[in-house]
Amino acid sequence: MSHPIYAIGDVHGQMGQLDRVLHLIETDGGKDAHIVFLGDYTDRGPDSAAVLDTLVDAQAQGRNWTFLKGNHDRMFEWFMEVPPRSDPYMMVSLYWLHERLGGDTTLASYGVDVRPDRREKDVHAEALAAVPQSHVDFLRALPLTFETDDVFFVHAGIRPRVPLHQQDEEDLLWIRQEFHNHRGPHPKLIVHGHTPVREATHYGNRVNLDSAAGYGEPLTAAVFEGDRVWRLSAQGRVPMEPAYA
């Protein structure tokens, strides 16, 4: 019999929501439950520093938690390089500190002054002094995927018809339409976040757990056991049945 694996969608700096779903998981599976986090721990929400503190501490304690890298985590990681690096995947008009992406709220959670009339070099210098090295090291070391015999966990998704071991980092962190529009089977059930939906949804070949916590909606935790999937609620497990054949 396979052991249950729990997964948590995009946290986006929402510490209260993270505490809530961790309690749901502990209630269902105990303190030693294996949890896979799908990335995007920071940005938009107000508590990115506290979220990373929690995850870094749990890793140091040897908790059975697996942390994957999201595109927002890589943007934060790259900003903390010297000199800061921007992500060329983004539109020309966007950058990590733009309010649409939420790097400004992340640095504000560390006490960094992110007023738009400041020079980036000064904000960067302040960030280097304010963000703990343990947080930067955590972001840099995050793997892109985790898999079991039946399930493949990743932040954004995969490129259809490409073997799982040949997937490109940009797709694993950023892909949307090509992945979402593919209705055929994948080598395994793909569990992902990255694209906000009104509620976590099972599409048959994939499960999207990004329920828009970054925009103030409830964070989602789910449990995977064999080929069964449940969303966790205050009342316990709620079956997630495929919405599409």
TORVEXKE-167869 format. One record per residue (C-alpha): residue in three letters; x negated, y negated, z; residue number from 1. Coordinates in Angstrom, 3 decimals. Example, Ala and Ser with C-alpha at 12.3 -4.5 7.8 and 13.67 -1.06 7.14 Angstrom:
2
<residu: ALA&px: -12.300&py: 4.500&pz: 7.800&num: 1>
<residu: SER&px: -13.670&py: 1.060&pz: 7.140&num: 2>
This chain:
245
<residu: MET&px: 0.000&py: 0.000&pz: 0.000&num: 1>
<residu: SER&px: -1.403&py: -3.392&pz: -0.998&num: 2>
<residu: HIS&px: -1.934&py: -6.057&pz: 1.636&num: 3>
<residu: PRO&px: 0.027&py: -9.290&pz: 1.184&num: 4>
<residu: ILE&px: -1.820&py: -12.311&pz: -0.161&num: 5>
<residu: TYR&px: -0.509&py: -15.775&pz: 0.610&num: 6>
<residu: ALA&px: -1.021&py: -18.768&pz: -1.653&num: 7>
<residu: ILE&px: -0.609&py: -22.503&pz: -1.106&num: 8>
<residu: GLY&px: 0.020&py: -25.002&pz: -3.898&num: 9>
<residu: ASP&px: -1.545&py: -28.434&pz: -4.401&num: 10>
<residu: VAL&px: -1.924&py: -30.158&pz: -0.998&num: 11>
<residu: HIS&px: -2.926&py: -33.649&pz: -2.213&num: 12>
<residu: GLY&px: -3.819&py: -35.130&pz: 1.154&num: 13>
<residu: GLN&px: -0.598&py: -34.154&pz: 2.953&num: 14>
<residu: MET&px: -1.820&py: -32.926&pz: 6.351&num: 15>
<residu: GLY&px: 1.619&py: -32.625&pz: 7.930&num: 16>
<residu: GLN&px: 2.824&py: -30.458&pz: 5.052&num: 17>
<residu: LEU&px: -0.302&py: -28.302&pz: 5.262&num: 18>
<residu: ASP&px: 0.255&py: -27.716&pz: 8.981&num: 19>
<residu: ARG&px: 3.871&py: -26.745&pz: 8.250&num: 20>
<residu: VAL&px: 3.065&py: -24.088&pz: 5.636&num: 21>
<residu: LEU&px: 0.120&py: -22.708&pz: 7.632&num: 22>
<residu: HIS&px: 2.575&py: -22.132&pz: 10.470&num: 23>
<residu: LEU&px: 4.964&py: -20.365&pz: 8.084&num: 24>
<residu: ILE&px: 2.157&py: -18.087&pz: 6.917&num: 25>
<residu: GLU&px: 0.976&py: -17.301&pz: 10.428&num: 26>
<residu: THR&px: 4.545&py: -16.486&pz: 11.454&num: 27>
<residu: ASP&px: 4.915&py: -14.103&pz: 8.507&num: 28>
<residu: GLY&px: 1.445&py: -12.575&pz: 8.329&num: 29>
<residu: GLY&px: -0.441&py: -13.340&pz: 11.524&num: 30>
<residu: LYS&px: -3.647&py: -15.274&pz: 12.175&num: 31>
<residu: ASP&px: -5.739&py: -13.054&pz: 9.893&num: 32>
<residu: ALA&px: -3.552&py: -13.415&pz: 6.797&num: 33>
<residu: HIS&px: -5.480&py: -13.828&pz: 3.552&num: 34>
<residu: ILE&px: -4.631&py: -17.226&pz: 2.077&num: 35>
<residu: VAL&px: -5.612&py: -18.450&pz: -1.392&num: 36>
<residu: PHE&px: -5.540&py: -22.242&pz: -1.810&num: 37>
<residu: LEU&px: -4.992&py: -23.321&pz: -5.425&num: 38>
<residu: GLY&px: -6.999&py: -26.550&pz: -5.283&num: 39>
<residu: ASP&px: -6.282&py: -30.296&pz: -5.346&num: 40>
<residu: TYR&px: -6.792&py: -30.831&pz: -1.631&num: 41>
<residu: THR&px: -7.258&py: -34.597&pz: -1.966&num: 42>
<residu: ASP&px: -5.808&py: -37.704&pz: -3.672&num: 43>
<residu: ARG&px: -2.416&py: -39.453&pz: -3.556&num: 44>
<residu: GLY&px: -1.435&py: -38.384&pz: -0.023&num: 45>
<residu: PRO&px: -2.727&py: -40.340&pz: 2.989&num: 46>
<residu: ASP&px: -4.706&py: -37.642&pz: 4.833&num: 47>
<residu: SER&px: -7.332&py: -36.271&pz: 2.447&num: 48>
<residu: ALA&px: -10.150&py: -36.548&pz: 5.009&num: 49>
<residu: ALA&px: -8.110&py: -34.632&pz: 7.602&num: 50>
<residu: VAL&px: -7.178&py: -31.948&pz: 5.062&num: 51>
<residu: LEU&px: -10.810&py: -31.356&pz: 4.131&num: 52>
<residu: ASP&px: -11.802&py: -31.369&pz: 7.815&num: 53>
<residu: THR&px: -9.274&py: -28.591&pz: 8.404&num: 54>
<residu: LEU&px: -10.454&py: -26.499&pz: 5.463&num: 55>
<residu: VAL&px: -14.164&py: -26.975&pz: 6.153&num: 56>
<residu: ASP&px: -13.658&py: -26.030&pz: 9.818&num: 57>
<residu: ALA&px: -11.667&py: -22.927&pz: 8.846&num: 58>
<residu: GLN&px: -14.407&py: -21.857&pz: 6.445&num: 59>
<residu: ALA&px: -17.047&py: -22.334&pz: 9.140&num: 60>
<residu: GLN&px: -14.967&py: -20.206&pz: 11.516&num: 61>
<residu: GLY&px: -14.864&py: -17.391&pz: 8.971&num: 62>
<residu: ARG&px: -11.090&py: -17.509&pz: 8.422&num: 63>
<residu: ASN&px: -9.808&py: -15.208&pz: 5.689&num: 64>
<residu: TRP&px: -9.071&py: -18.163&pz: 3.423&num: 65>
<residu: THR&px: -10.106&py: -18.456&pz: -0.237&num: 66>
<residu: PHE&px: -10.432&py: -21.989&pz: -1.624&num: 67>
<residu: LEU&px: -10.275&py: -22.674&pz: -5.371&num: 68>
<residu: LYS&px: -11.340&py: -25.847&pz: -7.134&num: 69>
<residu: GLY&px: -8.798&py: -28.218&pz: -8.666&num: 70>
<residu: ASN&px: -9.405&py: -31.014&pz: -11.153&num: 71>
<residu: HIS&px: -8.938&py: -33.632&pz: -8.426&num: 72>
<residu: ASP&px: -11.510&py: -31.877&pz: -6.247&num: 73>
<residu: ARG&px: -14.003&py: -31.994&pz: -9.106&num: 74>
<residu: MET&px: -13.273&py: -35.679&pz: -9.702&num: 75>
<residu: PHE&px: -14.047&py: -36.394&pz: -6.030&num: 76>
<residu: GLU&px: -17.154&py: -34.205&pz: -6.170&num: 77>
<residu: TRP&px: -18.424&py: -36.005&pz: -9.282&num: 78>
<residu: PHE&px: -17.743&py: -39.459&pz: -7.826&num: 79>
<residu: MET&px: -20.007&py: -38.536&pz: -4.903&num: 80>
<residu: GLU&px: -22.965&py: -37.907&pz: -7.217&num: 81>
<residu: VAL&px: -25.703&py: -40.520&pz: -7.692&num: 82>
<residu: PRO&px: -24.839&py: -42.224&pz: -9.972&num: 83>
<residu: PRO&px: -21.110&py: -41.383&pz: -9.867&num: 84>
<residu: ARG&px: -19.855&py: -39.286&pz: -12.762&num: 85>
<residu: SER&px: -16.427&py: -39.745&pz: -14.350&num: 86>
<residu: ASP&px: -14.449&py: -36.937&pz: -15.977&num: 87>
<residu: PRO&px: -14.452&py: -37.270&pz: -19.796&num: 88>
<residu: TYR&px: -11.247&py: -35.214&pz: -19.989&num: 89>
<residu: MET&px: -9.256&py: -38.229&pz: -18.786&num: 90>
<residu: MET&px: -7.703&py: -40.943&pz: -20.928&num: 91>
<residu: VAL&px: -9.897&py: -44.004&pz: -21.459&num: 92>
<residu: SER&px: -7.619&py: -46.125&pz: -19.275&num: 93>
<residu: LEU&px: -7.865&py: -43.800&pz: -16.252&num: 94>
<residu: TYR&px: -10.547&py: -43.180&pz: -13.651&num: 95>
<residu: TRP&px: -10.609&py: -41.421&pz: -10.284&num: 96>
<residu: LEU&px: -10.056&py: -44.578&pz: -8.203&num: 97>
<residu: HIS&px: -6.986&py: -45.536&pz: -10.269&num: 98>
<residu: GLU&px: -3.822&py: -45.428&pz: -8.135&num: 99>
<residu: ARG&px: -2.246&py: -42.983&pz: -10.594&num: 100>
<residu: LEU&px: -4.911&py: -40.402&pz: -9.784&num: 101>
<residu: GLY&px: -5.222&py: -41.253&pz: -6.108&num: 102>
<residu: GLY&px: -8.939&py: -41.429&pz: -5.447&num: 103>
<residu: ASP&px: -8.275&py: -44.792&pz: -3.847&num: 104>
<residu: THR&px: -6.142&py: -43.204&pz: -1.102&num: 105>
<residu: THR&px: -8.725&py: -40.470&pz: -0.611&num: 106>
<residu: LEU&px: -11.540&py: -42.932&pz: 0.085&num: 107>
<residu: ALA&px: -9.211&py: -45.060&pz: 2.229&num: 108>
<residu: SER&px: -8.673&py: -41.987&pz: 4.441&num: 109>
<residu: TYR&px: -12.414&py: -42.126&pz: 5.192&num: 110>
<residu: GLY&px: -12.207&py: -45.830&pz: 6.029&num: 111>
<residu: VAL&px: -13.678&py: -47.028&pz: 2.719&num: 112>
<residu: ASP&px: -12.490&py: -50.403&pz: 1.416&num: 113>
<residu: VAL&px: -11.046&py: -49.696&pz: -2.036&num: 114>
<residu: ARG&px: -9.627&py: -53.104&pz: -2.939&num: 115>
<residu: PRO&px: -9.585&py: -53.428&pz: -6.751&num: 116>
<residu: ASP&px: -11.620&py: -56.645&pz: -6.695&num: 117>
<residu: ARG&px: -14.679&py: -54.808&pz: -5.292&num: 118>
<residu: ARG&px: -17.490&py: -53.517&pz: -7.472&num: 119>
<residu: GLU&px: -17.597&py: -49.756&pz: -7.917&num: 120>
<residu: LYS&px: -21.251&py: -49.652&pz: -6.872&num: 121>
<residu: ASP&px: -20.329&py: -51.094&pz: -3.463&num: 122>
<residu: VAL&px: -17.397&py: -48.735&pz: -3.005&num: 123>
<residu: HIS&px: -19.659&py: -45.847&pz: -3.997&num: 124>
<residu: ALA&px: -22.350&py: -46.842&pz: -1.513&num: 125>
<residu: GLU&px: -19.751&py: -47.075&pz: 1.236&num: 126>
<residu: ALA&px: -18.338&py: -43.675&pz: 0.260&num: 127>
<residu: LEU&px: -21.779&py: -42.059&pz: 0.417&num: 128>
<residu: ALA&px: -22.096&py: -43.302&pz: 3.969&num: 129>
<residu: ALA&px: -18.541&py: -42.429&pz: 5.061&num: 130>
<residu: VAL&px: -17.798&py: -39.012&pz: 3.552&num: 131>
<residu: PRO&px: -19.383&py: -36.167&pz: 5.552&num: 132>
<residu: GLN&px: -21.938&py: -34.133&pz: 3.621&num: 133>
<residu: SER&px: -20.048&py: -30.999&pz: 4.680&num: 134>
<residu: HIS&px: -17.051&py: -32.202&pz: 2.669&num: 135>
<residu: VAL&px: -19.166&py: -32.818&pz: -0.433&num: 136>
<residu: ASP&px: -20.875&py: -29.427&pz: -0.077&num: 137>
<residu: PHE&px: -17.487&py: -27.756&pz: 0.289&num: 138>
<residu: LEU&px: -16.209&py: -29.345&pz: -2.939&num: 139>
<residu: ARG&px: -19.349&py: -28.435&pz: -4.886&num: 140>
<residu: ALA&px: -19.224&py: -24.770&pz: -3.881&num: 141>
<residu: LEU&px: -15.552&py: -24.129&pz: -4.705&num: 142>
<residu: PRO&px: -14.989&py: -21.230&pz: -7.131&num: 143>
<residu: LEU&px: -12.611&py: -21.606&pz: -10.067&num: 144>
<residu: THR&px: -10.682&py: -18.331&pz: -9.782&num: 145>
<residu: PHE&px: -9.792&py: -15.407&pz: -7.529&num: 146>
<residu: GLU&px: -8.186&py: -12.167&pz: -8.628&num: 147>
<residu: THR&px: -6.785&py: -8.871&pz: -7.414&num: 148>
<residu: ASP&px: -5.780&py: -5.833&pz: -9.449&num: 149>
<residu: ASP&px: -2.436&py: -7.480&pz: -10.232&num: 150>
<residu: VAL&px: -2.775&py: -11.238&pz: -9.763&num: 151>
<residu: PHE&px: -5.102&py: -13.957&pz: -11.098&num: 152>
<residu: PHE&px: -5.212&py: -17.163&pz: -9.012&num: 153>
<residu: VAL&px: -6.389&py: -20.401&pz: -10.664&num: 154>
<residu: HIS&px: -5.715&py: -24.123&pz: -10.375&num: 155>
<residu: ALA&px: -4.275&py: -25.108&pz: -13.767&num: 156>
<residu: GLY&px: -3.889&py: -21.912&pz: -15.787&num: 157>
<residu: ILE&px: -5.587&py: -19.972&pz: -18.559&num: 158>
<residu: ARG&px: -5.825&py: -20.150&pz: -22.327&num: 159>
<residu: PRO&px: -3.559&py: -17.433&pz: -23.716&num: 160>
<residu: ARG&px: -5.153&py: -14.521&pz: -25.574&num: 161>
<residu: VAL&px: -8.626&py: -15.298&pz: -24.162&num: 162>
<residu: PRO&px: -9.961&py: -12.608&pz: -21.777&num: 163>
<residu: LEU&px: -9.866&py: -13.705&pz: -18.158&num: 164>
<residu: HIS&px: -13.641&py: -13.435&pz: -17.781&num: 165>
<residu: GLN&px: -14.169&py: -15.692&pz: -20.824&num: 166>
<residu: GLN&px: -11.988&py: -18.603&pz: -19.723&num: 167>
<residu: ASP&px: -13.434&py: -22.116&pz: -20.004&num: 168>
<residu: GLU&px: -13.799&py: -24.329&pz: -16.921&num: 169>
<residu: GLU&px: -11.936&py: -27.209&pz: -18.565&num: 170>
<residu: ASP&px: -8.927&py: -24.970&pz: -19.210&num: 171>
<residu: LEU&px: -8.994&py: -23.480&pz: -15.698&num: 172>
<residu: LEU&px: -8.884&py: -27.013&pz: -14.245&num: 173>
<residu: TRP&px: -6.799&py: -28.936&pz: -16.779&num: 174>
<residu: ILE&px: -4.738&py: -26.816&pz: -19.218&num: 175>
<residu: ARG&px: -1.005&py: -27.439&pz: -19.496&num: 176>
<residu: GLN&px: 1.099&py: -27.112&pz: -22.663&num: 177>
<residu: GLU&px: -0.733&py: -24.241&pz: -24.369&num: 178>
<residu: PHE&px: -0.464&py: -22.205&pz: -21.169&num: 179>
<residu: HIS&px: 3.061&py: -23.227&pz: -20.187&num: 180>
<residu: ASN&px: 4.516&py: -22.612&pz: -23.635&num: 181>
<residu: HIS&px: 3.190&py: -19.044&pz: -23.871&num: 182>
<residu: ARG&px: 6.012&py: -16.629&pz: -23.009&num: 183>
<residu: GLY&px: 4.140&py: -13.399&pz: -23.715&num: 184>
<residu: PRO&px: 2.369&py: -11.290&pz: -21.097&num: 185>
<residu: HIS&px: -1.028&py: -12.161&pz: -19.671&num: 186>
<residu: PRO&px: -3.521&py: -9.531&pz: -18.462&num: 187>
<residu: LYS&px: -2.288&py: -10.235&pz: -14.917&num: 188>
<residu: LEU&px: 0.326&py: -12.416&pz: -13.242&num: 189>
<residu: ILE&px: -1.159&py: -15.931&pz: -13.242&num: 190>
<residu: VAL&px: -0.592&py: -17.963&pz: -10.067&num: 191>
<residu: HIS&px: -1.371&py: -21.648&pz: -10.461&num: 192>
<residu: GLY&px: -0.586&py: -25.229&pz: -9.494&num: 193>
<residu: HIS&px: -1.714&py: -28.454&pz: -11.232&num: 194>
<residu: THR&px: 1.588&py: -29.374&pz: -12.923&num: 195>
<residu: PRO&px: 4.289&py: -30.622&pz: -10.517&num: 196>
<residu: VAL&px: 7.701&py: -28.976&pz: -10.775&num: 197>
<residu: ARG&px: 10.884&py: -29.647&pz: -8.805&num: 198>
<residu: GLU&px: 10.455&py: -26.358&pz: -6.965&num: 199>
<residu: ALA&px: 7.996&py: -23.479&pz: -7.153&num: 200>
<residu: THR&px: 9.011&py: -21.278&pz: -10.088&num: 201>
<residu: HIS&px: 8.352&py: -17.717&pz: -11.277&num: 202>
<residu: TYR&px: 8.273&py: -17.667&pz: -15.097&num: 203>
<residu: GLY&px: 7.694&py: -13.938&pz: -15.503&num: 204>
<residu: ASN&px: 4.094&py: -14.150&pz: -16.699&num: 205>
<residu: ARG&px: 3.082&py: -16.935&pz: -14.294&num: 206>
<residu: VAL&px: 4.078&py: -18.563&pz: -11.002&num: 207>
<residu: ASN&px: 3.727&py: -22.331&pz: -10.520&num: 208>
<residu: LEU&px: 3.344&py: -23.330&pz: -6.856&num: 209>
<residu: ASP&px: 2.789&py: -27.084&pz: -7.361&num: 210>
<residu: SER&px: 6.019&py: -28.430&pz: -5.872&num: 211>
<residu: ALA&px: 4.873&py: -32.080&pz: -6.022&num: 212>
<residu: ALA&px: 3.515&py: -32.511&pz: -2.482&num: 213>
<residu: GLY&px: 1.302&py: -35.237&pz: -3.940&num: 214>
<residu: TYR&px: 4.472&py: -37.240&pz: -4.567&num: 215>
<residu: GLY&px: 5.981&py: -36.631&pz: -1.137&num: 216>
<residu: GLU&px: 7.892&py: -33.408&pz: -1.838&num: 217>
<residu: PRO&px: 7.552&py: -30.284&pz: 0.368&num: 218>
<residu: LEU&px: 4.401&py: -28.218&pz: -0.078&num: 219>
<residu: THR&px: 4.986&py: -24.584&pz: -1.069&num: 220>
<residu: ALA&px: 3.475&py: -21.372&pz: 0.305&num: 221>
<residu: ALA&px: 4.239&py: -18.003&pz: -1.282&num: 222>
<residu: VAL&px: 3.408&py: -14.383&pz: -0.570&num: 223>
<residu: PHE&px: 2.421&py: -11.737&pz: -3.140&num: 224>
<residu: GLU&px: 2.722&py: -8.054&pz: -2.388&num: 225>
<residu: GLY&px: 2.430&py: -5.595&pz: -5.267&num: 226>
<residu: ASP&px: 4.664&py: -7.024&pz: -7.985&num: 227>
<residu: ARG&px: 6.935&py: -8.815&pz: -5.520&num: 228>
<residu: VAL&px: 6.816&py: -12.571&pz: -4.899&num: 229>
<residu: TRP&px: 8.466&py: -14.578&pz: -2.132&num: 230>
<residu: ARG&px: 8.498&py: -18.248&pz: -1.200&num: 231>
<residu: LEU&px: 8.103&py: -18.837&pz: 2.529&num: 232>
<residu: SER&px: 10.741&py: -20.881&pz: 4.317&num: 233>
<residu: ALA&px: 11.602&py: -21.650&pz: 7.933&num: 234>
<residu: GLN&px: 14.056&py: -18.749&pz: 7.672&num: 235>
<residu: GLY&px: 11.406&py: -16.338&pz: 6.353&num: 236>
<residu: ARG&px: 10.752&py: -14.895&pz: 2.893&num: 237>
<residu: VAL&px: 12.907&py: -16.028&pz: -0.025&num: 238>
<residu: PRO&px: 12.555&py: -13.810&pz: -3.132&num: 239>
<residu: MET&px: 11.181&py: -15.546&pz: -6.231&num: 240>
<residu: GLU&px: 12.732&py: -13.823&pz: -9.207&num: 241>
<residu: PRO&px: 11.464&py: -14.545&pz: -12.742&num: 242>
<residu: ALA&px: 13.383&py: -17.448&pz: -14.233&num: 243>
<residu: TYR&px: 12.521&py: -16.238&pz: -17.748&num: 244>
<residu: ALA&px: 12.265&py: -12.742&pz: -19.183&num: 245>
